[in-house]
Amino acid sequence: MSGLPRLQDDRLIVGFDSSDDAAVYLVRDDLAAIHTVDFFPPIVDDPYAFGQIAAANSLSDVYAMGGRPSLAMNLICFPSCLDLQVVRAILEGGADKIREAGAVIAGGHSIEDSEPKYGLCVTGYAHPNDILRNDRARPGDKLVLTKPLGTGILTTAAMADLLDEKQVRDMTALMATLNSAGQRAMMPVRPSACTDITGFGFLGHVCELARGSGLSVVVDSKSVPVLPGVLELARDGIIPAGAYRNMSFVEDEVAVASAVPQELADVLYDPQTSGGLLISVPGERAPELMKRLEAECVPAALVGEVRDAGEKAVTVL
């Protein structure tokens, strides 16, 4: 990103010079706009469910940065041979999820392409003091994860017809779940930092948080929640190519203890779609956060701790 022009505007609170989830622009002293965009090819067969998942994924960055989604615009690509009822179902899935978030869709753009793709540009708003970044963790913070890992492995298995109907339903429901409840729970606790877990994988996003904050993170691998059946699939080698790319990208900054089973280490690199929030919260406020997450029916787990900078950005025990 170093070749991009520098924007000379001090109202740009968060831009492309960091690895954060979205851009944040100061509209006025008491209002910041959060802008994000994401889209990808289908990862499930059901077009309506795909639309829901893509929308939940696009909304997630706004939640991770402490904002309230307000406005969205569709981005859709599809081949001319695709039945328009399929396109309609994708858009209906996205619209219903945007409506659930309390936001509105105000149009969008479509193009013809050889492979279907869908996602949205989303704008949300927050008070500038409420903006959360992924590079503001502090020593002594506890890390909390709000969704289990393994959707990349499960979607890979689904493409090979290795999942039963219940596994597909559960996987789809998880990816279509908004991170709104997690955000509601965390904001009163005043986290130090937050990000969401997406295609870069759990360890990739933990590494960004540690590196951006100039600190190190210790992950307790036994505490990281994993979806049912995922470890067995990973043990059998059902791992998406993206997991290996994630591993190669951060392997110099991550130390995984020899006692960590290989299949669990693979899951920690697994690229997620519409994954959970990774919340860095001062240690003394972590119990309150966990209590609030439980009240919101969010299945969260304490997965690590932020420490002073060490030899590696992330150590997995």
C-alpha positions as CSV (number, residue, x, y, z in Angstrom):
1,M,0.0,0.0,0.0
2,S,3.0,2.3,0.3
3,G,2.6,3.4,-3.4
4,L,-0.8,4.9,-2.8
5,P,-1.0,8.7,-2.6
6,R,-1.3,10.3,0.9
7,L,-4.6,12.0,1.5
8,Q,-4.0,15.5,2.9
9,D,-7.1,15.7,5.1
10,D,-6.9,15.6,8.9
11,R,-10.6,14.6,9.0
12,L,-9.6,11.1,7.8
13,I,-9.3,9.5,11.2
14,V,-8.5,6.0,9.8
15,G,-7.3,5.5,6.3
16,F,-5.3,3.0,4.2
17,D,-2.0,3.8,6.1
18,S,-3.1,1.2,8.7
19,S,-4.5,-2.3,8.4
20,D,-7.8,-1.5,10.0
21,D,-11.2,-2.8,9.1
22,A,-12.7,0.3,7.5
23,A,-12.0,4.0,6.7
24,V,-13.3,6.6,9.2
25,Y,-14.0,10.2,8.3
26,L,-14.8,13.0,10.7
27,V,-18.1,14.6,9.6
28,R,-18.2,17.0,12.5
29,D,-16.8,17.1,16.0
30,D,-19.4,14.7,17.4
31,L,-19.9,12.4,14.3
32,A,-17.7,10.1,12.4
33,A,-18.6,8.1,9.3
34,I,-17.3,4.6,8.8
35,H,-17.0,3.3,5.2
36,T,-16.3,-0.2,4.2
37,V,-16.8,-2.5,1.1
38,D,-16.6,-6.3,0.6
39,F,-17.8,-8.9,-1.9
40,F,-16.9,-12.4,-2.9
41,P,-18.1,-15.5,-4.9
42,P,-20.8,-17.9,-3.5
43,I,-19.6,-20.1,-0.7
44,V,-23.0,-21.9,-0.2
45,D,-25.4,-23.3,-2.8
46,D,-28.5,-21.5,-1.5
47,P,-28.6,-18.0,-3.2
48,Y,-30.7,-16.4,-0.5
49,A,-28.4,-17.7,2.2
50,F,-25.4,-16.5,0.2
51,G,-26.9,-13.0,0.1
52,Q,-27.4,-13.0,3.8
53,I,-23.8,-14.2,4.5
54,A,-22.3,-11.6,2.1
55,A,-24.3,-8.8,3.8
56,A,-23.5,-9.9,7.3
57,N,-19.8,-10.0,6.3
58,S,-20.0,-6.5,4.8
59,L,-21.7,-5.1,7.9
60,S,-19.1,-6.6,10.2
61,D,-16.4,-4.0,9.8
62,V,-18.8,-1.3,11.0
63,Y,-19.6,-3.2,14.1
64,A,-15.9,-4.0,14.7
65,M,-15.1,-0.3,14.7
66,G,-17.9,0.6,17.1
67,G,-20.4,2.0,14.6
68,R,-24.0,1.7,13.7
69,P,-24.7,0.6,10.1
70,S,-27.0,3.1,8.3
71,L,-26.7,2.9,4.6
72,A,-25.6,0.2,2.1
73,M,-25.3,-0.2,-1.7
74,N,-25.2,-3.5,-3.5
75,L,-22.4,-4.7,-5.7
76,I,-23.3,-7.7,-7.8
77,C,-21.6,-9.5,-10.7
78,F,-23.3,-12.3,-12.6
79,P,-23.1,-14.1,-16.0
80,S,-25.8,-13.5,-18.5
81,C,-26.7,-17.2,-18.4
82,L,-27.6,-17.1,-14.7
83,D,-31.3,-17.3,-14.0
84,L,-32.5,-13.9,-12.8
85,Q,-34.5,-15.6,-10.0
86,V,-31.1,-16.6,-8.6
87,V,-30.0,-13.0,-8.7
88,R,-33.2,-11.9,-7.1
89,A,-32.8,-14.4,-4.3
90,I,-29.2,-13.2,-3.6
91,L,-30.4,-9.6,-3.4
92,E,-33.4,-10.5,-1.2
93,G,-31.0,-12.3,1.2
94,G,-28.8,-9.2,1.4
95,A,-31.7,-6.8,1.8
96,D,-33.3,-8.8,4.6
97,K,-30.0,-8.9,6.5
98,I,-29.4,-5.1,6.0
99,R,-33.0,-4.6,7.3
100,E,-32.2,-6.7,10.3
101,A,-29.2,-4.4,11.0
102,G,-31.5,-1.4,11.0
103,A,-29.9,0.0,7.8
104,V,-31.3,0.7,4.3
105,I,-30.1,-0.2,0.8
106,A,-30.0,2.9,-1.5
107,G,-29.1,1.3,-4.8
108,G,-25.9,-0.2,-6.1
109,H,-24.2,-1.4,-9.2
110,S,-24.2,-4.6,-11.3
111,I,-21.9,-5.9,-14.1
112,E,-21.8,-9.0,-16.2
113,D,-19.0,-11.4,-15.1
114,S,-18.2,-15.0,-15.7
115,E,-18.6,-15.8,-12.0
116,P,-21.3,-14.6,-9.6
117,K,-20.1,-12.3,-6.8
118,Y,-22.0,-10.2,-4.3
119,G,-21.3,-7.8,-1.5
120,L,-22.0,-4.3,-0.3
121,C,-20.6,-0.9,0.4
122,V,-21.7,0.0,3.9
123,T,-21.6,3.3,5.7
124,G,-22.1,3.5,9.5
125,Y,-21.8,6.3,12.1
126,A,-20.4,6.7,15.6
127,H,-19.2,9.3,17.9
128,P,-15.5,9.8,17.3
129,N,-14.7,8.9,20.9
130,D,-16.4,5.5,20.3
131,I,-14.3,4.5,17.3
132,L,-12.5,1.3,17.9
133,R,-9.3,0.4,16.0
134,N,-7.3,-2.8,15.7
135,D,-4.0,-1.1,16.8
136,R,-4.8,0.2,20.3
137,A,-4.4,-2.9,22.4
138,R,-2.6,-2.4,25.8
139,P,-0.5,-4.7,27.9
140,G,-2.7,-6.7,30.3
141,D,-5.7,-6.8,27.9
142,K,-7.6,-10.0,27.6
143,L,-8.7,-11.1,24.1
144,V,-12.3,-12.3,23.6
145,L,-13.6,-14.1,20.5
146,T,-17.3,-14.1,19.8
147,K,-17.7,-16.8,17.1
148,P,-16.1,-20.3,16.8
149,L,-13.6,-20.9,14.0
150,G,-13.7,-23.3,11.1
151,T,-16.1,-21.9,8.4
152,G,-13.4,-22.0,5.8
153,I,-12.8,-25.7,6.4
154,L,-16.5,-26.4,6.5
155,T,-17.3,-24.6,3.3
156,T,-14.4,-26.5,1.6
157,A,-15.9,-29.8,2.9
158,A,-19.4,-28.8,1.7
159,M,-18.1,-28.3,-1.8
160,A,-16.9,-31.9,-1.7
161,D,-20.3,-33.1,-0.3
162,L,-18.6,-34.1,3.0
163,L,-21.1,-32.4,5.3
164,D,-24.6,-33.5,6.4
165,E,-27.6,-31.2,6.2
166,K,-27.4,-30.1,9.8
167,Q,-23.7,-29.2,9.5
168,V,-24.6,-27.1,6.4
169,R,-27.5,-25.4,8.2
170,D,-25.4,-24.6,11.3
171,M,-22.5,-23.3,9.3
172,T,-24.8,-21.1,7.2
173,A,-26.6,-19.8,10.2
174,L,-23.3,-18.8,11.9
175,M,-22.0,-17.0,8.9
176,A,-25.3,-15.1,8.5
177,T,-25.3,-14.0,12.1
178,L,-24.7,-10.3,12.6
179,N,-22.0,-9.1,15.0
180,S,-24.5,-6.5,16.4
181,A,-25.1,-8.4,19.7
182,G,-21.4,-8.6,20.3
183,Q,-21.0,-4.9,19.6
184,R,-23.8,-4.0,22.0
185,A,-22.2,-6.0,24.7
186,M,-18.7,-4.6,24.3
187,M,-19.3,-0.9,23.9
188,P,-20.3,-0.1,27.5
189,V,-17.1,-1.9,28.7
190,R,-14.9,0.4,26.7
191,P,-12.5,-2.0,24.9
192,S,-9.0,-1.0,24.0
193,A,-9.2,-2.4,20.5
194,C,-11.3,-4.6,18.2
195,T,-11.3,-6.3,14.8
196,D,-13.4,-8.9,13.1
197,I,-12.0,-12.3,12.0
198,T,-12.3,-12.7,8.2
199,G,-10.2,-14.0,5.3
200,F,-6.9,-13.4,7.0
201,G,-7.7,-16.0,9.6
202,F,-7.6,-15.9,13.4
203,L,-3.8,-15.7,13.7
204,G,-3.6,-13.2,10.9
205,H,-5.9,-10.8,12.6
206,V,-4.3,-11.4,16.0
207,C,-0.9,-10.7,14.4
208,E,-2.3,-7.4,12.9
209,L,-3.6,-6.4,16.4
210,A,-0.3,-7.2,18.1
211,R,2.0,-5.7,15.4
212,G,-0.2,-2.5,15.0
213,S,-0.2,-2.0,18.8
214,G,3.6,-2.6,19.1
215,L,3.0,-5.4,21.5
216,S,2.8,-9.2,21.6
217,V,-0.1,-11.6,22.2
218,V,-0.1,-15.0,23.8
219,V,-3.0,-17.3,22.5
220,D,-4.3,-20.1,24.6
221,S,-5.1,-22.6,21.8
222,K,-7.1,-24.9,24.1
223,S,-9.6,-22.0,24.8
224,V,-10.2,-21.1,21.1
225,P,-13.7,-22.3,20.2
226,V,-13.9,-24.5,17.1
227,L,-17.0,-25.6,15.2
228,P,-18.0,-29.3,15.6
229,G,-16.3,-31.6,13.1
230,V,-13.7,-29.1,12.0
231,L,-10.7,-30.6,13.7
232,E,-11.5,-34.0,12.2
233,L,-11.8,-32.5,8.8
234,A,-8.5,-30.6,9.2
235,R,-6.9,-33.9,10.4
236,D,-8.0,-35.5,7.2
237,G,-6.4,-32.6,5.1
238,I,-9.7,-30.8,4.2
239,I,-8.1,-27.3,4.4
240,P,-8.6,-24.4,2.0
241,A,-5.7,-23.0,0.1
242,G,-6.3,-19.7,1.9
243,A,-5.1,-21.2,5.2
244,Y,-1.7,-21.9,3.7
245,R,-1.5,-18.4,2.3
246,N,-2.4,-17.0,5.7
247,M,0.3,-19.1,7.3
248,S,3.0,-18.1,4.9
249,F,2.1,-14.4,5.3
250,V,2.6,-14.3,9.1
251,E,4.8,-17.4,9.9
252,D,7.8,-15.3,10.7
253,E,5.9,-13.4,13.4
254,V,4.0,-16.3,14.9
255,A,5.5,-19.1,17.2
256,V,3.3,-22.2,17.6
257,A,4.3,-24.4,20.5
258,S,5.1,-28.0,19.5
259,A,2.4,-29.3,21.9
260,V,-0.4,-27.6,19.8
261,P,-1.9,-30.3,17.6
262,Q,-1.3,-29.7,13.9
263,E,-5.0,-29.8,13.0
264,L,-5.7,-27.1,15.6
265,A,-2.9,-24.9,14.3
266,D,-4.3,-25.3,10.8
267,V,-7.7,-24.1,12.1
268,L,-6.1,-21.0,13.6
269,Y,-5.0,-20.0,10.1
270,D,-8.4,-21.0,8.4
271,P,-9.9,-18.0,6.5
272,Q,-13.2,-17.1,7.9
273,T,-16.3,-15.6,6.3
274,S,-18.3,-13.3,8.5
275,G,-16.4,-14.4,11.5
276,G,-16.7,-13.1,15.1
277,L,-15.3,-10.0,16.8
278,L,-11.9,-10.2,18.4
279,I,-12.1,-7.8,21.4
280,S,-9.1,-6.5,23.3
281,V,-10.4,-5.4,26.7
282,P,-8.5,-4.3,29.9
283,G,-8.1,-7.4,32.1
284,E,-10.1,-6.0,35.0
285,R,-13.1,-5.4,32.7
286,A,-13.0,-8.8,31.0
287,P,-15.4,-10.5,33.5
288,E,-18.0,-7.7,32.9
289,L,-17.6,-8.1,29.1
290,M,-18.1,-11.9,29.3
291,K,-21.2,-11.4,31.5
292,R,-22.7,-8.9,28.9
293,L,-21.9,-11.2,26.0
294,E,-23.7,-14.1,27.8
295,A,-26.7,-11.8,28.4
296,E,-26.7,-11.2,24.6
297,C,-26.6,-14.9,23.9
298,V,-23.2,-14.5,22.3
299,P,-21.0,-17.7,22.7
300,A,-17.8,-15.9,23.5
301,A,-14.5,-17.2,24.8
302,L,-11.4,-15.7,26.5
303,V,-8.6,-16.8,24.1
304,G,-5.5,-14.9,25.0
305,E,-3.7,-12.0,26.6
306,V,-1.8,-8.9,25.4
307,R,1.7,-8.5,26.7
308,D,4.8,-6.2,26.2
309,A,6.5,-6.7,22.9
310,G,8.5,-9.9,22.7
311,E,10.5,-11.7,20.1
312,K,7.4,-12.8,18.2
313,A,4.2,-10.9,17.6
314,V,2.1,-13.9,18.5
315,T,2.9,-17.0,20.6
316,V,0.4,-19.9,20.5
317,L,0.5,-22.2,23.5
